[in-house]
Structures are given as C-alpha cells and as structure tokens.
Amino acid sequence: MTVKKQNQMELDIGEWGDGAAKSVTFQVTERCQLNCGYCYFPEKSKKNILDLDIARRTIDYLLNERIEFPEKAVIFDFIGGEPFLEIELIDKICDYFKKSAYLNNHPWFNAYRFSFSTNGLLYQDAKVQKFIMKNLTHLDISVSIDGTKRKHDMQRKFADGRGSYDEVVRIVPLWLKQFPNASTKATVSSEDLPFVQESVLHLFELNIKYVNINVVFEDVWKENDDLLFEEQLKLLADEIIDRKLYRNHACSFFNRGIGTPNKNNGNWCGSGKMLAIDYTGNFYPCIRFTPCSLKNKPARAIGNCYDRIDKNLQRAFLALTMSTQSSEKCIECEVATGCSWCQGFNYDDADSDTIYQRATYLCEMHKARVRANKYFWQRYDKEAI
C-alpha cells in the first residue's frame, strides 16, 4: 500500500481504538500448542477455561449499563493461550452478544468487532472456518508470523522444540483471501535481530500488505543490540525504497509520527479503560494484570462479573499519565514520541507494588528505531514516486 493508504489504515483503526469503541478482552483459555520463547504467559494451564455463564454475565453488565459504558462501538478481543482452541465457546459468546444487543435495541448491535490474534495452527479447521464465514464482516484476525523460517522457528516452537513455521505459512493464502488487508503480528528479540530485514521482506513476499512488528519490552537487550537493530532497519529502508515496495506494503517500524518531543501527557495504552475477563470472572484493567501474565506480582483485579467494576480499584489506572510514571529523563527526551511501554510489565518489573514505575529497557532500541526512521523518510521524500 502507499504511505497515504497506510495512514488511512491507521486512521480507520484509530476510529475504533481512540475511545469511540469499548475494548473488552475475554481470555477463553490458557492453553496453547506452542511454547514461544518470548511469551508473556509464564504459567499455562490446560484446566483454566472461561465459563459461558461468566461471559454472559459480563455481556449483560456491559449492555445494561449504558451510562457506565457510553462508547459508540465495542471490540471483543478473544485471546488465550490460543483462542481458536475454544472456538465453540467463542461462537456461543458471540451469538449471545448479538442476540442480547438486538433484544436490548443497543447501538452496539450495529457497531461491533470480534478480534483475534492467533498462531494460525487451527485456521483451516472446519469449526474455525464455519465461525469465520458466519461472522466475516465483523472480524479482525491477525496471524502471528515472525518472518523467515529461521527467525520464526527460533522463538515460535512446539513443546517438543519443533518450529511452527511450515504449519503456519500454509494457511496464509486462505487467510489473505478472506482478509486481504490483514496485518501480521511479528515480534523481535535479541537473538533474532540479525534477521529483521530479511523477515519483513519475506512477509511482504507472502503478500502481507502491512507488517505490524515490535521489539519485546523485557530486559533482554545486550550491548550493541541497538546498533545492529539500526543497521537492519536501514537495510530494510533501502530495500523498500529501491524496490518501491512502499506502493503496496508498509511496516510499523517506519512512522512519521515518532521521534519528536512528547507533548501528549496521556498514557501509552488503555489500561483501566479496557476490560479483561479471565476464567474466574474477575475483571482486570488489561490482560497483562491477570495471574497467568505475571511472574513477580499478584494479579490486580478491578472487580468481577458478579459485583461489577470497583471504581476505587479502577481509579488508580485511570490516573495514569506519561508524567506520573516516567523519569525526568523520559519526560524531557527529544525523541520520546513513539516510545512505548506495557503497563502490566511495568507493574511486574517494578521494585514495589506500584503501577507508576515505568520500565525503560527499550530506551536505546527506540532511539535506534528513530534514527533509522529518519533515514527512511529522508530517502522517501527525496526519491519516492
């Protein structure tokens, strides 16, 4: 896609994500067929599966309390583990929402999305395909592919150590036929940095138009990783410009909006404004505050499907801003825009139980991205046609 189309895509996504839509996450299972090296779920259970009654109670609460949930639209995000392992349960939840919204004459009946991030292994399963065709016009499905076979298989492995690339890549033609403008979700860690350029180009070659890719938030980065990252991104920039790949493709690493002083004091993510539900029926400010997402800290629930949201517990998350959790160095940084953080990881990594201590392991990696991003846009503005 052209840069203009990329910006339009970002605008369309923003219209759903900037507060106009309520974001609700159902963790339907903790099970997964893979054991990815960078997965933020340290403990997975085969037993912890969402109960349909919990989902129904949550939907009833959301639909009946219009003053509390005034958003014009809703996005239901189904995650795991691997969500497609529980596709029959998800189908029942979606049917219940549609029926209830219709009977309640709720505006969400005409303004909803069902969103999935999947490892792709069950994409061609008959039950999954039946669900997709049933809900096609209201679906967003992102398949996680990290890039080339060697990069993907370094991290996205089965429990026995086998890589999953071959089994995932075979579903790509069907996925893109059903969702031509779909984006993939790719992740970069220290070990696979040397393969960033070739991996993004490979994803383009698979006809994936938009590659949504990011580096992990955790403390994994080694000395000079930032220089290698910058080198890889500049090599990628050269290929995109020289081969005019920008006409039909885009990569999230290159964005005109990053690398300037941050004048927006808002929180990076929607933690506290979002709602996540696990198998216990507890409500969380986002999925990264559930028990299975945390290594060092206790879970931080803000209510449950029986007793509603506890405003006192939610208030601390709604008060989060960039300045309340960042150091002076971060606040005054000349290239701060686009520097991201994960609220749940901040909490899990902090030296106390605060949610107001920002982890900054990405600092040098972000600066490297900014330098490469500047290089890309200078070449683009001079040479792109």
C-alpha angles and dihedrals in degrees: 000000000000120000088253090057091045090055090048090052090052089049093051092049089047092055087063096039108040096081099288089099129050111230114217122178123198113195096206097178143357092214121109135170091221135065101206117194095228098040113139092211101089094178122042124186129197091204102054104091125154114255116231091228091059091052092048092050090050093050091048090052093049094048098042097049102062094159091054092045106035097156116133094229142015135223116202109201116197115200141160145139080298111344097203089067085075100039094137091055091046091051090055091048092050092047090050092051094049093048094045094047090051094048091047092049085232119173090229089071087080097032114053140113132197109213130195137181106194139175086227098231094120098035094111094044111126094236092049092048091049089054092047094052091046093054102023098131092052100044136105113184122180118189117206111233116157097199131261120024093258094050095043094047093050091071111009101070139150117245090263091057099257117138118243100212098103093051094046101044093056091067094053097092093054092043093052092044089057096037108025094176096043120136127218124229112229130175132204126206132173097270096054099042093109089064101051097103097046091043096055090046090049091053089051088051089055085061094252103150100198123036112200103197135164143168121248119263097221128102096267102115121117132202112290093012087119092057092050090048091051091048092051092049093049090050088050091048090053092052093047092050099039093047093038090233089153088079092074106009141052137188124208092226089075114063130148091216098068134082104046133104110288111245093168112089095190125118116269095234137028096253107156093017090065122067126219126187128196134190092279092061092245120144119227133188087241137342092268090071095060119108095252092053097056128078102179110019138056118257118270110221121183098196140311142250092264100048102027128231114327104226092201091057092043095048096078091058094048089054093059115120135162092258097046092061105027132086121242088254091059094043092053096039112133093215100037100127111101093021103130138196139187114235094207093050090047089057094044092048098043120109090235136027092274124126089202099078114094121212112223105190088125095061100104092036090054092050089051090051090050092053092049091044090055089050091051096051094044089056092042095052091048102041112017118108 
